[in-house]
Amino acid sequence: MASNSKTIVYPNAPSRKINSRVTIQPPLSRRGRGPGLVLLVDSTLDLRKHEKTLDPPPLQKWAEEGFTVAQIEISESPDTLGSDLTLAFSELSRLDCCDQTTGIGIVLYTPVVVPTIWDAIDICNEFCAVICYGASPVTKNTKFQLLAHVPGAKSDREGEFPNVKSHYYTHAKSCFAIPAHEDYHASSASVAHTRTLSFLKPLVHGPYFDLEKIWDEHTYWEFEARSVEETMATMVEEPYVNHVPTLTGGIGRKALTEFYTNHFVFSNPPDTELELVSRTVGIDRVVDEFLLKLTHDRVIDWLIPGVPPTGKYISVPFTSVVNIRGDRLYHEHINWDQGTLLRQLGLLPDYLTFPYPVDGDQQRIHEYRVPVAGVESARKLTDESSVESNAMLQYTHREKQ
């Protein structure tokens, strides 16, 4: 089923190679402008996209965050770093899309930061913040605010320099934030990126976006206007959606577009309603508690696959963790209690057979009372006093008759 929508124009600013080491990438946000940001990357790293993850390489990722990015590739002996930094500042200052070229950040993706790199950075008045990914624990003081993402255990030198903040990643190796590298570690890379945004944005004064507005826009096109094209226009180049209980959704733009078209946007009943209960907004995430309310008048395969319509009205507690990169969504992690949904639809019995011996008795068969609430779960989420607490603590098992 197709929706009638205007042609959508996606951010598509091309990168530009200035010399063999310096690349300029304008913002890949809908806003299309933002402060400068410099990346220093080890020239031996594979900086291409990789099929094992939707996480893009640093140049694209920071451009999607809304920065105007200058990437400089450096070797073990970065003799040209000083001149390359000067060239990067010059190129950034020429761009109308670059709002800010002083008081900006620099991000290092290098296993080791040699003294010549520190020296080149220290003499640049354009910087106010330094972020190191994968480098060994910082052993040099610097005039800038510095954030270090360090693989391995916590260092004994933690706290030695007052302007240095370090985070340690026990399960990560030095190149954990590079998608194409064998060291890539998705959860560490994700946590480190959020920490970097929390550290960097207050220092460089942005770029800031109204994350609530972006998320509300997305759900408007999903549930009210029901336009797949407009829904996808609120998302980055390669997004994903994961409905955790049913393993439904889509990984990547093509798969997610197909899922929205054939299994979600046009599949929800006309009385579908989202009642917001609470909302937490972070630097790059919106976390909602809400009730999904609808009449089960059709097969809703993303929610309860393969189950014929029961005609029952449901009110189910949901949580959503939505990651927003710049001014577009990257992913949605959606969770709910499938047990309370089944209970409300009348598809979950009060008792089920217990398939193991009780107290070593191999002969008698027992059954247990299923510890799952129905609509009471929704009521208690919105009003903590509406349902008595701890009633299920009285549940027990019994011998099956």
GIGICOR-V913023 format. One record per pair of residues at least 24 apart in sequence whose ideal C-beta (glycine too) atoms are under 6 Angstrom apart, sorted by the first residue. I is the first residue (numbers start at 1). GAP is how many residues later the second one is. D is the distance in Angstrom with one decimal. If there is no record, write none. Layout:
i: [I,I]
gap: [GAP,GAP]
d: [D,D]
This chain:
i: [1,3,3,5,5,5,8,8,18,21,21,21,22,22,22,22,23,24,24,25,25,25,26,26,27,27,27,27,28,28,29,29,29,30,31,33,33,34,34,34,34,34,35,35,35,35,36,36,36,36,36,36,37,37,37,37,38,38,38,39,39,40,40,40,41,41,42,43,43,45,46,48,50,50,53,54,54,55,57,64,64,64,65,65,66,66,68,68,78,78,81,82,85,89,102,103,104,105,105,105,106,107,108,109,111,128,129,129,131,133,134,134,138,145,147,149,167,194,197,197,198,209,211,211,211,214,214,215,215,218,222,223,226,228,228,228,232,234,234,235,235,236,236,236,239,239,240,241,242,243,243,244,245,245,246,248,263,263,264,269,269,269,271,277,277,284,285,286,287,288,289,290,291,291,292,292,310,312,314,315,315,316,317,317,317,339,340,340,343,343,344,344,354,364,365,366,366,367,368,369,371]
gap: [265,224,225,222,224,225,221,225,73,51,52,63,50,62,65,66,48,46,67,34,38,44,42,71,36,39,41,70,35,36,37,297,298,297,296,64,66,32,33,34,65,173,64,65,69,169,32,56,62,64,65,68,25,30,32,68,32,50,68,32,68,32,34,68,32,68,68,30,32,133,134,132,129,130,126,184,186,124,122,172,261,262,260,261,141,260,29,30,38,39,39,38,39,37,24,25,100,24,95,99,24,24,24,24,63,75,71,74,65,44,40,41,26,58,52,43,28,90,86,87,85,118,70,75,113,110,113,71,107,111,43,49,39,32,33,37,25,94,95,93,94,89,92,94,90,91,91,91,91,59,91,91,91,93,59,54,38,39,38,25,26,28,24,104,105,40,38,36,34,32,30,28,24,87,24,26,35,33,30,60,63,25,60,61,64,33,33,37,29,31,30,31,43,35,35,31,33,33,29,26,24]
d: [4.6,4.4,5.7,4.7,4.2,5.4,5.3,4.4,5.7,5.8,4.7,5.6,5.5,5.4,5.6,5.7,4.6,5.6,5.2,5.2,4.6,4.4,5.8,4.8,5.5,5.2,5.7,5.9,4.2,4.7,4.3,4.1,5.0,5.0,5.7,4.4,5.7,4.1,5.1,5.6,5.9,4.3,5.3,3.8,5.8,5.4,5.1,4.4,5.2,5.9,4.9,4.6,5.6,4.0,5.2,5.6,5.0,5.8,4.4,4.4,5.1,5.4,5.6,4.7,5.6,4.6,4.9,4.2,5.1,5.5,4.1,5.4,4.7,4.1,5.1,4.5,5.9,4.8,5.9,5.4,4.8,5.1,5.8,4.7,3.9,4.1,5.6,4.0,5.7,5.9,4.5,5.0,6.0,5.7,5.0,4.8,5.6,4.3,5.0,5.5,5.5,4.6,4.8,4.9,4.1,5.4,5.7,4.5,5.3,4.8,4.1,5.7,5.2,6.0,4.6,4.4,5.9,5.5,4.6,5.4,4.7,4.5,5.6,5.3,5.1,5.6,5.8,4.7,5.5,5.8,6.0,6.0,5.2,4.8,5.0,5.4,5.7,6.0,5.7,5.5,4.6,5.4,4.7,5.2,5.9,5.6,4.9,4.7,5.4,6.0,4.9,4.6,6.0,4.4,6.0,4.5,5.5,5.3,5.3,4.7,5.3,5.3,5.4,5.7,5.8,5.8,5.5,4.7,5.3,4.8,5.6,5.3,5.2,5.3,5.0,5.2,4.9,5.1,4.6,5.6,4.0,5.1,5.5,5.6,4.7,3.7,5.8,4.6,5.3,4.0,5.0,5.6,5.9,5.6,4.5,4.8,5.7,4.7,4.3,4.5,5.7]
